[in-house]
């Protein structure tokens, strides 16, 4: 989970903010969807390089740990961001009939 000690965040936050700004500076479009579409490759590149550098020489345990961390990141992002977004869209547009719950 991303909830590390506040003291440990300070040094990392400076680097993360710089990296985010670098990725944003590569974007040529101003529409939100196009920005994310263009940034997806840059994000993938940055995360892939970070994981590879931290892993060093590959081994099963290192690969298992890193893929586990990436899976946890995905699940937490979905739980905190995507799930809330989906719930708002259900309210705005209505649920599909198979998922409607009877009260």
BELNORJO-V574414 format. One line per field, one symbol per residue. ss: DSSP state (H for helix, E for strand, - for the rest). phi: phi as a letter, one per 40 degrees, with the letter a starting at -180 (. if undefined). Layout:
BEGIN
ss: ???
phi: ???
END
This chain:
BEGIN
ss: -----HHHHHHHHHHHHHHHHHHHH------HHHHHHHHHHHHHHHHHHHHHHHH----HHHHHHHHHHHHHHHHHHHHHHHHHHHHHHHHHH----------
phi: .cccddcccdcccccccccccccccccbbbcdcccccccdcccddccccccccccgccadccccccccccccccccccccbcccccccccccbgccccbcbcb
END
